[in-house]
Amino acid sequence: MDYKIKSRIWIETNGHVLLGEGRIKLLKAIDKLGSLSKAAKSMDMSYNKAWNLVDSINKSAKKPVVSKTIGGKGGGGTIITNHGKKLIQVYNNINSSCWKFLDHQLKELDL
Protein backbone atom coordinates (compact mmCIF):
# COMPACT_ATOMS: atom_id res chain seq x y z
CA MET A 1 0.00 0.00 0.00
CA ASP A 2 1.05 3.56 -0.64
CA TYR A 3 0.43 5.78 2.42
CA LYS A 4 0.46 9.56 2.24
CA ILE A 5 0.07 12.35 4.75
CA LYS A 6 -1.97 15.30 3.51
CA SER A 7 -1.50 18.78 4.92
CA ARG A 8 -1.90 22.43 3.97
CA ILE A 9 0.12 25.27 5.43
CA TRP A 10 -1.05 28.84 5.74
CA ILE A 11 0.16 31.83 7.70
CA GLU A 12 -2.30 34.00 9.59
CA THR A 13 -2.07 37.36 11.28
CA ASN A 14 -4.74 38.76 13.58
CA GLY A 15 -7.18 36.07 12.46
CA HIS A 16 -6.70 36.84 8.74
CA VAL A 17 -4.89 34.65 6.22
CA LEU A 18 -1.71 36.28 4.99
CA LEU A 19 -0.34 33.48 2.83
CA GLY A 20 -1.42 30.04 1.75
CA GLU A 21 -0.92 27.78 -1.24
CA GLY A 22 -3.41 29.59 -3.50
CA ARG A 23 -2.15 33.05 -2.61
CA ILE A 24 1.44 31.97 -3.24
CA LYS A 25 0.44 30.59 -6.66
CA LEU A 26 -1.20 33.92 -7.47
CA LEU A 27 1.86 35.90 -6.37
CA LYS A 28 4.14 33.66 -8.46
CA ALA A 29 1.87 34.10 -11.49
CA ILE A 30 1.92 37.89 -11.04
CA ASP A 31 5.71 37.81 -10.76
CA LYS A 32 6.01 35.70 -13.91
CA LEU A 33 3.43 37.55 -16.02
CA GLY A 34 3.78 41.11 -14.66
CA SER A 35 0.04 41.59 -14.61
CA LEU A 36 -2.73 40.86 -12.13
CA SER A 37 -5.29 40.30 -14.88
CA LYS A 38 -2.99 37.90 -16.78
CA ALA A 39 -2.17 36.06 -13.55
CA ALA A 40 -5.87 35.73 -12.68
CA LYS A 41 -6.68 34.48 -16.18
CA SER A 42 -3.85 31.93 -16.06
CA MET A 43 -5.40 30.53 -12.87
CA ASP A 44 -9.01 30.60 -14.15
CA MET A 45 -9.79 33.17 -11.47
CA SER A 46 -11.82 36.33 -11.83
CA TYR A 47 -9.92 39.60 -11.75
CA ASN A 48 -12.10 40.72 -8.83
CA LYS A 49 -11.20 37.65 -6.74
CA ALA A 50 -7.50 38.06 -7.56
CA TRP A 51 -7.63 41.75 -6.65
CA ASN A 52 -9.36 40.95 -3.34
CA LEU A 53 -6.69 38.36 -2.50
CA VAL A 54 -3.86 40.77 -3.34
CA ASP A 55 -5.51 43.55 -1.38
CA SER A 56 -5.92 41.23 1.61
CA ILE A 57 -2.26 40.18 1.42
CA ASN A 58 -1.07 43.80 1.26
CA LYS A 59 -3.28 44.80 4.20
CA SER A 60 -2.07 41.87 6.33
CA ALA A 61 1.66 42.17 5.58
CA LYS A 62 4.05 44.52 7.38
CA LYS A 63 5.16 46.00 4.05
CA PRO A 64 3.54 46.00 0.59
CA VAL A 65 3.83 42.66 -1.20
CA VAL A 66 2.31 43.68 -4.52
CA SER A 67 2.63 47.05 -6.23
CA LYS A 68 0.81 48.38 -9.28
CA THR A 69 2.64 50.36 -11.92
CA ILE A 70 0.88 53.14 -13.76
CA GLY A 71 0.17 52.73 -17.46
CA GLY A 72 2.09 54.65 -20.04
CA LYS A 73 4.03 53.87 -23.18
CA GLY A 74 4.53 50.23 -22.17
CA GLY A 75 1.26 49.99 -20.26
CA GLY A 76 0.75 49.41 -16.57
CA GLY A 77 1.36 46.25 -14.67
CA THR A 78 1.70 44.62 -11.31
CA ILE A 79 4.94 43.68 -9.61
CA ILE A 80 5.91 41.68 -6.56
CA THR A 81 7.99 43.82 -4.20
CA ASN A 82 11.26 42.64 -2.69
CA HIS A 83 9.36 42.03 0.56
CA GLY A 84 6.83 39.95 -1.40
CA LYS A 85 9.58 37.89 -3.03
CA LYS A 86 11.08 37.25 0.41
CA LEU A 87 7.67 36.10 1.74
CA ILE A 88 7.29 33.70 -1.21
CA GLN A 89 10.75 32.27 -0.52
CA VAL A 90 10.11 31.90 3.22
CA TYR A 91 6.70 30.28 2.63
CA ASN A 92 8.24 27.82 0.15
CA ASN A 93 10.99 26.96 2.67
CA ILE A 94 8.44 26.38 5.44
CA ASN A 95 6.29 24.24 3.15
CA SER A 96 9.27 22.18 1.95
CA SER A 97 10.52 21.64 5.49
CA CYS A 98 7.06 20.61 6.62
CA TRP A 99 6.74 18.02 3.82
CA LYS A 100 10.17 16.57 4.60
CA PHE A 101 9.22 16.30 8.27
CA LEU A 102 5.87 14.66 7.48
CA ASP A 103 7.45 12.20 5.04
CA HIS A 104 10.00 11.27 7.71
CA GLN A 105 7.25 10.81 10.32
CA LEU A 106 5.29 8.57 7.94
CA LYS A 107 8.36 6.35 7.43
CA GLU A 108 8.77 6.15 11.20
CA LEU A 109 5.27 4.67 11.50
CA ASP A 110 6.44 1.62 9.54
CA LEU A 111 2.97 0.99 8.10
Sine and cosine of phi, psi and omega as CSV:
sin_phi,cos_phi,sin_psi,cos_psi,sin_omega,cos_omega
0.00,0.00,0.47,-0.88,0.00,-1.00
-0.94,-0.34,0.97,-0.26,-0.01,-1.00
-1.00,-0.04,0.58,-0.81,0.03,-1.00
-0.66,-0.75,0.56,-0.83,0.16,-0.99
-0.98,-0.21,0.73,-0.68,0.02,-1.00
-0.95,-0.32,0.67,-0.74,0.00,-1.00
-0.37,-0.93,0.47,-0.88,0.11,-0.99
-0.77,-0.64,0.66,-0.75,-0.02,-1.00
-0.94,-0.35,0.71,-0.70,0.18,-0.98
-0.59,-0.81,0.39,-0.92,-0.01,-1.00
-0.92,-0.40,0.77,-0.63,-0.01,-1.00
-0.90,-0.43,0.40,-0.92,0.15,-0.99
-0.61,-0.79,0.79,-0.62,-0.01,-1.00
0.77,0.64,0.64,0.77,0.05,-1.00
0.98,0.20,0.11,0.99,0.01,-1.00
-0.89,-0.46,0.63,-0.78,0.03,-1.00
-0.95,0.31,0.81,-0.59,0.11,-0.99
-1.00,-0.02,-0.83,0.56,-0.05,-1.00
-0.67,-0.75,0.58,-0.82,0.11,-0.99
-0.43,-0.90,-0.02,-1.00,-0.07,-1.00
-0.82,0.57,-0.74,0.67,-0.02,-1.00
-0.91,0.41,-0.66,0.75,0.01,-1.00
-0.92,0.40,-0.62,0.79,0.05,-1.00
-0.90,0.43,-0.67,0.75,0.04,-1.00
-0.87,0.50,-0.66,0.75,0.02,-1.00
-0.90,0.43,-0.72,0.70,0.01,-1.00
-0.87,0.49,-0.66,0.75,0.03,-1.00
-0.90,0.43,-0.63,0.78,0.02,-1.00
-0.92,0.40,-0.65,0.76,0.05,-1.00
-0.88,0.47,-0.71,0.71,-0.02,-1.00
-0.88,0.47,-0.65,0.76,-0.02,-1.00
-0.95,0.31,-0.67,0.74,-0.14,-0.99
-0.99,-0.12,-0.29,0.96,0.04,-1.00
0.95,0.32,0.31,0.95,-0.07,-1.00
-0.45,-0.89,0.73,-0.68,0.05,-1.00
-0.92,0.39,-0.67,0.74,-0.03,-1.00
-0.92,0.40,-0.65,0.76,0.04,-1.00
-0.92,0.39,-0.63,0.78,0.02,-1.00
-0.90,0.44,-0.71,0.70,0.01,-1.00
-0.87,0.50,-0.73,0.69,-0.01,-1.00
-0.88,0.47,-0.64,0.77,-0.01,-1.00
-0.91,0.41,-0.35,0.94,-0.01,-1.00
-0.96,-0.27,0.17,0.99,-0.07,-1.00
0.80,0.60,0.71,0.71,-0.02,-1.00
-0.86,-0.52,0.57,-0.82,0.04,-1.00
-0.94,0.35,0.48,-0.88,0.04,-1.00
-0.86,0.51,-0.65,0.76,-0.04,-1.00
-0.88,0.48,-0.70,0.71,0.02,-1.00
-0.89,0.45,-0.70,0.71,0.00,-1.00
-0.88,0.48,-0.69,0.72,0.01,-1.00
-0.88,0.47,-0.68,0.73,0.01,-1.00
-0.89,0.46,-0.63,0.77,0.04,-1.00
-0.91,0.42,-0.72,0.69,0.00,-1.00
-0.90,0.44,-0.68,0.73,0.02,-1.00
-0.88,0.47,-0.68,0.74,0.03,-1.00
-0.89,0.45,-0.67,0.74,0.03,-1.00
-0.88,0.47,-0.76,0.66,-0.02,-1.00
-0.88,0.48,-0.62,0.78,-0.01,-1.00
-0.95,0.31,-0.47,0.88,-0.04,-1.00
-1.00,0.01,-0.35,0.94,-0.05,-1.00
-1.00,0.09,0.38,-0.92,0.02,-1.00
-0.93,0.37,-0.56,0.83,0.01,-1.00
-0.75,-0.66,0.35,-0.94,0.04,-1.00
-0.84,0.54,0.65,-0.76,0.00,-1.00
-0.97,-0.23,-0.58,0.82,-0.02,-1.00
-0.82,-0.58,0.66,-0.75,0.01,-1.00
-0.74,-0.68,0.67,-0.74,0.05,-1.00
-1.00,-0.03,0.58,-0.82,0.12,-0.99
-0.95,-0.31,0.60,-0.80,-0.05,-1.00
-0.97,0.24,0.59,-0.81,0.01,-1.00
-0.90,0.43,0.27,-0.96,-0.01,-1.00
0.02,-1.00,-0.58,-0.81,-0.02,-1.00
-0.82,0.57,-0.73,0.68,-0.02,-1.00
-1.00,-0.03,-0.01,1.00,-0.05,-1.00
1.00,0.09,0.27,-0.96,0.00,-1.00
-0.99,0.14,-0.05,-1.00,0.02,-1.00
-0.10,-1.00,-0.12,-0.99,0.01,-1.00
-0.72,-0.69,0.72,-0.70,0.00,-1.00
-0.82,-0.58,0.42,-0.91,0.13,-0.99
-1.00,-0.05,0.80,-0.60,0.00,-1.00
-0.95,0.33,0.19,-0.98,0.06,-1.00
-0.87,0.49,-0.62,0.78,0.05,-1.00
-0.88,0.47,-0.67,0.74,0.03,-1.00
-0.89,0.46,-0.67,0.74,0.03,-1.00
-0.90,0.44,-0.61,0.79,0.04,-1.00
-0.91,0.41,-0.67,0.74,0.03,-1.00
-0.88,0.47,-0.65,0.76,0.04,-1.00
-0.87,0.49,-0.72,0.69,-0.02,-1.00
-0.89,0.46,-0.72,0.70,-0.02,-1.00
-0.90,0.43,-0.69,0.72,0.02,-1.00
-0.86,0.51,-0.72,0.69,0.01,-1.00
-0.87,0.49,-0.64,0.77,0.03,-1.00
-0.90,0.43,-0.70,0.72,0.03,-1.00
-0.87,0.49,-0.73,0.68,-0.03,-1.00
-0.88,0.48,-0.71,0.70,0.00,-1.00
-0.89,0.45,-0.70,0.71,0.02,-1.00
-0.89,0.45,-0.64,0.77,0.02,-1.00
-0.89,0.45,-0.71,0.70,0.00,-1.00
-0.90,0.44,-0.64,0.77,0.04,-1.00
-0.89,0.46,-0.70,0.72,0.02,-1.00
-0.88,0.48,-0.73,0.68,-0.02,-1.00
-0.90,0.44,-0.66,0.75,0.05,-1.00
-0.88,0.48,-0.67,0.74,0.03,-1.00
-0.89,0.45,-0.70,0.72,0.00,-1.00
-0.89,0.46,-0.62,0.79,0.02,-1.00
-0.90,0.44,-0.68,0.73,0.03,-1.00
-0.89,0.46,-0.58,0.81,0.00,-1.00
-0.90,0.43,-0.45,0.89,-0.01,-1.00
-0.94,0.35,-0.40,0.92,0.03,-1.00
0.80,0.60,0.81,0.59,-0.03,-1.00
-0.97,0.24,0.00,0.00,0.00,0.00
